[in-house]
């Protein structure tokens, strides 16, 4: 039986990592030149192969891994490019289902691994901040979508990245961004990190957890041993904090591997910034942009109250709460996310950036699914 210290450490890592974990079932794939292009788990979901593999250089020199999907056949000129930003402890494979749907609908898609995640290089830990992630998104856009209309979609920490980007570059957003989807995320100002143990205990975990994670992360052998004895705790954490409904064992195994491939030092560096997050001042920069706020009714990490706060500050947004869904919404209910994002893009294109064209819709309960699929 593992010691109490081991159990607590695994629980802290699992709770923190589950804040943005996710991916899908996998098959291996390679680059056209035969060189392995594997994510940390050695796979890419559904055998999905991007049309182009590239990179972008962040302003501090960190190399960000980028994948580009081109629509097949003829497309309408002037369609926006969709840029996808993943969440905490995820990598770009989390977007596989949405990428496929967007390409089939005729959109060019740019997806990237956040710094210190997936195949992106590991920058200095002091640069693992939400502010820096917003600047990283600008680097990706400058490198791969230097002109033309944009749609930005972010899940969890990826949504925070987009809000940070909006605060840094309001003129670019007003000029080029036609639509924004903020999925299972928060603008902060109310304490983001929650592990469901009450405010006092949660606060202790956020403050004490990073130091413990750094200690464990500095001992690679100890971390491997801890994972072996804590495998059940990993699965339980992903189920509790990731899904609204019971996930199958294979899904939980896969998610656990993706989550815990993120370096503990990265988790430790980002956790305090997630908890201290406050990008509410950036939200007025979306006044001229079509906005979708999408979340799960059973999300314990960024619960519906966080979405409510975003909608209060972006009153023209469309607000969809998916019943019985958890934090890993793009993976748990890809059908709803795909339908809602495609509808958002069409509204953004039709509105050509004019504010308030969609009005504000709030939807809760069983009706949400039908609206999102419309």
Phi, psi and omega in degrees: 000131181294153178292163179299321179298318178297316181297315180296317181298317179296320179296319178297312180298316181295316181296317179293315183293324183295349180300337178214021187288158170156154172187191183230178180296154198228154167220153182287152171213161184231166171290164178301329182275005177091350180288136179300135176233069188262145169279176187306331179271003177081014186221172173220129189303141172059018183066023185289131179240125178288158176285331181214137174248127184214202180204168172222145181259118178290167185291348175256010177093355178294134181269121181258128179285130184231139172235141184235132177246127179255136178294148179272145178076192183279143177230159178291131180297141177090002176296144181288153168273137182259125179250126185251132182236120187275176185261182183301126180068009172272180160222182186295344179294344178299338185264011188305313182297316181292320178303314181299315181296319181293318179295318179297330178278358175097019181254143171281138185234132175242123182232147182214157173273129175298156179306142179065014176234153173054230182266359176289153181285165183263106176281178180301139183299329179292347177266003176278076181228160178294325177300316180293323179298325175296320177289326176299319178300320176298321179297320178295316180296314180300323183282326191234349174220063187291345178210165179095168183290153183230151165233131182247130180232126181225138177251129175056243178300333176294325174293321176297323177301315181294319179294322175298315177303317180298320178293324180286323192228061183297328180292318178297318180298312181297326185278323192238335186275116182274330183203153179223133173246123179249106190250125176047057187221186183210147172269359176083194182081004181217016180079108187272310188287123177224135175240017171074020183248012182099156187298318184293310181294318178302317180297320178297319180295318180297320184280321183269333183302313181305318179296319179294319180297321179296319179298314181294318182296334179283351179242086186302319179296320179294321179295320177297318179295319180297321178295322182296317181279343183253018184301317179297323179294324177299310181299316181298321180294314180297318179297313186293315188261350183256327190237146174275332179242165182293126178268155180284157184302322180297319178297316181296320177300315182295313180299320179300318180296318180294314182302309189274005169279345176290129181305137180300327179297324178292315178302314181297322182290325186272331186308311181297326180290325175295320182287325181271003186306138169204095178246025181298327181295342180280339189296329175301339177293351178261013185299330182258015187239140174291131187230136172244128173247117190231132180203170179260144182293338181253019178290115180271343187267316170232077187296169183308332178300329178290320175296319179304319181295320177298316182295325176300324183271345176232073192295344178272002184287157171268128186244120179235125174247119185272122184294141174062022179250150182258203187289327183275053188302316180298337180262327180283320180229065181299330180297317180292316180297315180301310182298317183293319180290319178297319177295320177301314182298317179298320177296318180296319179293317181295322182282340184046042173090000181284139185282146169077008185294329182273342188071184181250127175235131174246134180223133178222162176078201188295334183292342185298316183299318182293321179295318182293331181274348184294000000 
